[in-house]
Amino acid sequence: MRSPLARQVPAAAAPDLLKVFIEQQEYRTAEMFMAALDARPFGKSGVKVTSVGLGGEGVLRTSGRDAEAAAVIREALSQGITFFDSAKAYAGSEGYYGAVWSEDPDARGGIFQASKSARRDQAGAELDLADTLATMGIETLDLWQIHDIRSFSEIRRIEAPDGALNAFLEARDTGLVRFIGVSGHHDPDVLTHAVEVWPVDAVMMPANPVEAALSGGFLDTALPAAEALGIAVIGMKVLGAGYYIAPDAGISPDRLIRFALGQEIAVAIVGCSTPGHLRVLADAGREGALPPDEVEEVVDLFRPAARQLAYYRGAV
């Protein structure tokens, strides 16, 4: 039987199905809005973060949309979210955060700020960190991640005597960053190597039904490796950039977020473009993980088209 999700993933941005979903659903009941978000251990760090976090995509991966970005960040704060993601490569995201923290320095003290560097050499990574701290107007970053590793040739460059890994280790040793991590969505074997070999505190990887449907995916290679070492797992690609939302098949944004929360992760992050998107994320966090039978039902819907839908991978 053909999966209702079997369709070509377009190169252009997905339609704003989140907006449609928000208009169709009644969120923010008094009971749900007042409920606190669950906090989960961030690996073995001793820190806890909310189960859902604001991703660095969406409006944060733009330039010149300061008011819109600030509205999303402030909505995340009002919803009680504590995990905030960013990256040097994400257009104006670090500057958007910096503008909010400069206006409200007390808010910065209560959250967990993450960012990333895609530089593979030590000197370049050090320059990135200095710029990140200056742009955000902060003295210390909670989590600094080696961004988007894709190949073993990159691994070798990062591990070289003048590679980026040394910059990350020194930044943690000197207190410029509290924790270090790595992110990847291209090759599970490459990311698993980093998890098993590098002394990182966190790893960011896809956490969605596509990965659960694929044999040898991130959820059954890199995730258990991280769990065995007490490394915090950050789930990304939760909505598949919006491509996975299929209302006719019963696949809504909140169901995908709750699917991710059913995995062994510390936090699921989603990029948001409006405060309404953020409220969907927070409400899904309050509802919590899908029950196991629903998890299996969702995976079964994705299974026939999983290879096609793993758009963020290389060859699958």
Residue pairs with C-beta under 8 A, 6 or more apart in sequence:
1 304
2 304
3 301
3 302
3 303
3 304
3 305
4 246
4 248
4 249
4 301
5 244
5 246
5 249
5 251
5 301
5 302
5 304
5 305
5 309
6 304
6 305
6 308
7 305
7 308
8 308
9 243
9 308
9 309
9 311
10 243
13 241
13 242
14 241
14 242
14 243
14 245
15 242
16 242
16 273
17 242
17 245
17 247
17 253
18 239
18 242
18 245
18 253
18 273
18 276
18 277
18 280
19 274
19 276
20 247
21 245
21 247
21 252
21 253
21 254
21 280
22 276
22 277
22 279
22 280
24 247
25 252
25 254
27 279
27 280
27 283
28 279
28 283
32 283
32 286
32 287
35 286
36 80
37 50
37 51
37 52
37 79
37 80
37 81
37 282
37 285
37 286
38 50
38 51
38 285
38 286
38 288
39 48
39 49
39 50
39 51
39 82
40 48
40 49
40 50
40 51
40 265
40 266
40 267
41 47
41 48
41 232
41 266
42 48
42 49
42 112
42 179
42 201
42 202
42 232
42 266
42 267
43 201
43 202
43 226
43 230
43 231
43 232
43 233
43 266
44 230
44 231
45 178
45 179
45 201
45 232
47 112
47 142
47 178
47 179
49 82
49 83
49 112
49 266
49 267
50 80
50 81
50 82
50 83
50 267
50 285
51 261
51 266
51 267
51 268
51 285
51 288
52 81
52 83
52 257
52 261
52 267
52 268
52 269
52 270
52 281
52 282
52 284
52 285
53 81
53 82
53 83
53 84
53 85
53 112
53 234
53 267
53 268
53 269
53 270
54 60
54 72
54 73
54 76
54 81
54 83
54 84
54 85
54 269
54 270
54 271
54 272
54 278
54 281
55 85
55 236
55 269
55 270
55 271
55 272
56 85
56 86
56 87
56 90
56 93
56 115
56 116
56 269
56 271
57 90
57 241
57 271
58 72
58 270
58 271
58 272
58 273
58 277
59 65
59 68
59 69
59 72
59 271
59 272
59 273
59 274
60 69
60 72
60 73
60 86
60 90
60 91
60 92
60 93
60 96
60 271
61 90
61 91
61 93
61 271
62 69
62 91
62 92
63 91
63 92
64 92
65 92
66 92
66 96
66 99
68 273
68 274
69 92
69 93
69 96
70 96
70 99
70 100
71 274
71 275
72 272
72 273
72 274
72 275
72 277
72 278
73 84
73 96
73 97
73 100
74 100
75 275
75 278
75 279
76 84
76 272
76 278
76 282
77 107
77 111
79 278
79 279
79 282
80 282
81 111
81 278
81 281
81 282
81 285
82 110
82 111
82 112
83 111
83 112
83 114
83 234
83 267
83 269
84 97
84 111
84 112
84 113
84 114
85 114
85 115
85 234
85 269
86 93
86 94
86 97
86 113
86 114
86 115
86 116
86 132
86 136
87 93
87 94
87 115
87 116
87 117
87 118
87 145
87 147
88 94
88 115
88 116
88 117
88 118
88 128
88 131
88 132
88 147
89 116
89 118
89 147
89 148
94 115
94 132
94 135
94 136
95 135
95 136
97 113
97 136
98 135
98 136
98 137
98 138
100 107
101 107
101 108
101 136
101 137
101 138
102 137
108 138
112 142
112 143
113 136
113 138
113 141
113 142
113 143
114 141
114 142
114 143
114 144
114 145
114 181
114 234
115 132
115 136
115 141
115 143
115 144
115 145
116 144
116 145
116 146
116 147
116 148
116 183
117 124
117 125
117 128
117 129
117 132
117 144
117 145
117 146
117 147
117 164
117 167
118 146
118 147
118 148
119 125
119 127
119 128
119 164
120 154
120 157
120 158
120 163
120 164
121 157
121 162
121 163
121 164
122 162
122 163
122 164
122 166
122 167
123 162
123 167
124 164
125 146
125 164
125 167
125 168
126 167
126 171
129 141
129 144
129 167
129 171
129 176
129 177
132 141
132 144
133 139
133 140
133 141
133 176
140 175
140 176
140 177
140 178
141 176
141 177
141 178
142 177
142 178
142 179
143 177
143 178
143 179
143 180
143 181
143 201
143 202
144 168
144 171
144 172
144 177
144 179
144 180
144 181
145 180
145 181
145 182
145 183
145 202
145 204
146 158
146 164
146 165
146 168
146 180
146 181
146 182
146 183
146 194
146 200
147 183
148 183
148 184
148 185
148 186
149 155
149 158
149 182
149 183
149 184
149 186
149 190
149 191
149 194
150 184
150 186
150 187
150 190
150 314
151 186
151 187
151 190
152 190
152 193
154 190
155 190
155 193
155 194
157 163
157 164
158 164
158 165
159 165
159 197
159 198
165 198
168 177
168 180
169 180
169 199
171 177
171 180
172 178
172 179
172 180
179 201
179 202
179 232
180 200
180 201
180 202
181 200
181 201
181 202
181 203
181 204
181 232
181 234
182 191
182 194
182 195
182 198
182 200
182 202
182 203
182 204
183 203
183 204
183 205
183 234
183 236
184 190
184 191
184 194
184 203
184 204
184 205
184 222
185 205
185 206
185 218
185 236
185 237
185 312
185 313
186 312
186 313
186 314
187 313
187 314
188 216
188 217
188 218
188 221
188 222
189 221
191 203
191 205
191 218
191 221
191 222
192 221
192 222
192 225
194 200
194 203
195 203
195 222
195 225
195 226
195 229
195 231
196 225
196 229
200 231
201 231
201 232
202 231
202 232
202 233
202 234
202 266
203 222
203 226
203 231
203 232
203 233
203 234
204 233
204 234
204 235
204 236
204 269
205 218
205 219
205 222
205 223
205 233
205 234
205 235
205 236
206 217
206 218
206 219
206 235
206 236
206 237
206 312
207 218
207 219
207 223
207 233
207 235
207 236
207 237
207 238
207 259
207 260
207 263
207 265
207 268
208 235
208 237
208 238
208 239
208 240
208 244
208 256
208 259
208 260
209 244
209 256
209 259
209 298
209 299
209 301
209 302
209 306
210 217
210 240
210 244
210 302
210 306
210 309
210 310
211 217
211 218
211 219
211 310
212 219
212 259
212 263
212 295
212 299
212 302
213 299
213 302
213 303
213 306
214 306
214 307
214 310
214 316
219 263
223 233
223 263
223 264
223 265
224 264
226 232
226 233
227 233
227 264
232 266
232 267
233 263
233 264
233 265
233 266
234 265
234 266
234 267
234 268
234 269
235 260
235 263
235 265
235 267
235 268
235 269
236 269
237 312
238 256
238 257
238 259
238 260
238 268
238 269
238 270
239 245
239 253
239 256
239 257
239 270
240 256
240 309
240 311
240 312
241 311
243 309
243 311
244 251
244 256
244 302
244 309
245 251
245 252
245 253
245 256
249 301
250 301
251 298
251 301
253 270
253 280
253 281
253 284
254 280
254 283
254 284
254 287
255 290
255 294
255 298
256 298
257 268
257 270
257 280
257 281
257 284
257 285
258 284
258 287
258 288
258 289
258 290
259 290
259 295
259 298
260 268
261 268
261 284
261 285
261 288
261 289
261 290
262 289
262 290
262 292
262 295
268 285
270 277
270 281
272 278
272 281
290 298
302 309
307 316
310 316
